[in-house]
Protein backbone atom coordinates (compact mmCIF):
# COMPACT_ATOMS: atom_id res chain seq x y z
CA UNK A 1 0.00 0.00 0.00
CA UNK A 2 1.33 3.43 -0.82
CA UNK A 3 1.97 6.17 1.68
CA UNK A 4 -0.63 8.36 -0.01
CA UNK A 5 -3.39 5.78 0.28
CA UNK A 6 -2.67 4.81 3.88
CA UNK A 7 -2.41 8.34 5.20
CA UNK A 8 -5.41 9.75 3.33
CA UNK A 9 -7.71 6.90 4.30
CA UNK A 10 -6.53 6.92 7.92
CA UNK A 11 -6.95 10.67 8.33
CA UNK A 12 -10.28 10.60 6.48
CA UNK A 13 -11.61 7.82 8.69
CA UNK A 14 -10.43 9.72 11.76
CA UNK A 15 -12.29 12.85 10.65
CA UNK A 16 -15.47 10.85 9.98
CA UNK A 17 -15.10 9.29 13.44
CA UNK A 18 -14.91 12.70 15.09
CA UNK A 19 -17.95 13.98 13.17
CA UNK A 20 -19.95 10.81 13.88
CA UNK A 21 -19.05 11.01 17.56
CA UNK A 22 -20.23 14.61 17.76
CA UNK A 23 -23.46 13.77 15.92
CA UNK A 24 -24.05 10.76 18.17
CA UNK A 25 -23.54 12.87 21.27
CA UNK A 26 -26.03 15.44 20.05
CA UNK A 27 -28.60 12.76 19.19
CA UNK A 28 -28.20 10.97 22.50
CA UNK A 29 -28.39 14.22 24.43
CA UNK A 30 -31.86 15.00 23.12
CA UNK A 31 -33.16 11.45 23.43
CA UNK A 32 -35.71 10.39 25.99
CA UNK A 33 -35.05 7.60 28.47
CA UNK A 34 -35.29 4.12 27.04
CA UNK A 35 -33.88 2.92 23.76
CA UNK A 36 -31.53 5.16 21.81
CA UNK A 37 -32.71 6.81 18.60
CA UNK A 38 -32.13 4.83 15.36
CA UNK A 39 -29.54 7.37 14.25
CA UNK A 40 -27.33 6.43 17.17
CA UNK A 41 -27.33 2.81 16.02
CA UNK A 42 -26.38 3.82 12.48
CA UNK A 43 -23.62 6.09 13.74
CA UNK A 44 -22.33 3.27 15.94
CA UNK A 45 -21.92 1.15 12.82
CA UNK A 46 -20.13 4.05 11.11
CA UNK A 47 -17.75 4.29 14.07
CA UNK A 48 -17.01 0.57 13.89
CA UNK A 49 -16.33 0.79 10.14
CA UNK A 50 -14.03 3.78 10.65
CA UNK A 51 -12.15 1.92 13.37
CA UNK A 52 -11.58 -1.02 11.03
CA UNK A 53 -10.37 1.28 8.22
CA UNK A 54 -7.98 3.09 10.56
CA UNK A 55 -6.61 -0.21 11.88
CA UNK A 56 -6.02 -1.62 8.40
CA UNK A 57 -4.35 1.59 7.17
CA UNK A 58 -2.17 1.74 10.29
CA UNK A 59 -1.00 -1.84 9.73
CA UNK A 60 -0.38 -1.02 6.05
CA UNK A 61 1.74 1.99 7.02
CA UNK A 62 3.75 -0.09 9.49
CA UNK A 63 4.36 -2.78 6.88
CA UNK A 64 5.49 -0.15 4.36
CA UNK A 65 7.84 1.44 6.90
CA UNK A 66 9.29 -1.94 7.79
CA UNK A 67 9.87 -2.76 4.13
CA UNK A 68 11.69 0.55 3.72
CA UNK A 69 13.64 -0.16 6.92
CA UNK A 70 12.65 3.26 8.27
CA UNK A 71 12.82 2.03 11.85
CA UNK A 72 12.61 5.46 13.49
CA UNK A 73 9.35 6.21 11.70
CA UNK A 74 8.13 2.69 12.38
CA UNK A 75 8.66 3.05 16.14
CA UNK A 76 7.21 6.58 16.16
CA UNK A 77 4.00 5.60 14.36
CA UNK A 78 3.68 2.44 16.46
CA UNK A 79 4.22 4.10 19.85
CA UNK A 80 1.98 7.08 19.11
CA UNK A 81 -0.83 4.74 18.11
CA UNK A 82 -0.37 2.66 21.26
CA UNK A 83 -0.65 5.74 23.48
CA UNK A 84 -3.80 6.87 21.65
CA UNK A 85 -2.11 9.64 19.65
CA UNK A 86 -2.16 7.76 16.35
CA UNK A 87 -3.50 10.70 14.38
CA UNK A 88 -0.39 12.71 15.27
CA UNK A 89 1.88 9.92 14.04
CA UNK A 90 -0.02 9.46 10.79
CA UNK A 91 -0.17 13.20 10.04
CA UNK A 92 3.57 13.48 10.70
CA UNK A 93 4.17 10.46 8.47
CA UNK A 94 2.00 12.01 5.75
CA UNK A 95 3.87 15.31 5.89
CA UNK A 96 7.48 14.33 6.54
CA UNK A 97 7.71 10.53 6.38
CA UNK A 98 9.83 8.66 3.89
CA UNK A 99 8.39 8.59 0.39
CA UNK A 100 7.44 5.52 -1.55
CA UNK A 101 10.33 3.75 -3.19
CA UNK A 102 9.75 2.41 -6.62
CA UNK A 103 11.47 -0.77 -7.59
CA UNK A 104 12.22 -1.17 -11.24
CA UNK A 105 12.79 -4.66 -12.51
CA UNK A 106 14.40 -5.09 -15.90
CA UNK A 107 14.04 -8.42 -17.57
CA UNK A 108 17.23 -9.50 -19.28
CA UNK A 109 16.94 -10.03 -22.99
CA UNK A 110 17.65 -13.39 -24.48
CA UNK A 111 19.42 -13.73 -27.78
Residue pairs with C-beta under 8 A, 6 or more apart in sequence:
1 57
1 60
1 61
1 63
1 64
2 64
2 100
3 61
3 64
3 93
3 94
3 97
3 98
3 99
3 100
4 100
5 57
5 60
6 57
6 58
6 60
6 61
6 64
6 90
7 57
7 61
7 90
7 91
7 93
7 94
8 94
9 53
9 57
10 53
10 54
10 57
10 58
10 61
10 86
10 87
10 90
11 87
11 90
11 91
11 94
13 50
13 51
13 53
13 54
13 57
14 50
14 54
14 87
14 90
16 46
16 50
17 47
17 50
17 51
17 54
20 43
20 46
20 47
20 50
21 47
23 39
23 43
24 39
24 40
24 43
24 44
24 47
27 36
27 37
27 39
27 40
27 43
28 36
28 37
28 40
31 37
31 40
54 86
57 90
58 77
58 81
58 86
58 90
61 77
61 90
61 93
62 74
62 77
62 78
64 100
65 71
65 73
65 74
65 77
65 93
65 97
65 98
66 74
68 98
68 101
70 97
70 98
73 93
73 97
73 98
76 89
76 92
76 93
77 86
77 89
77 90
77 93
78 89
79 89
80 86
80 88
80 89
81 89
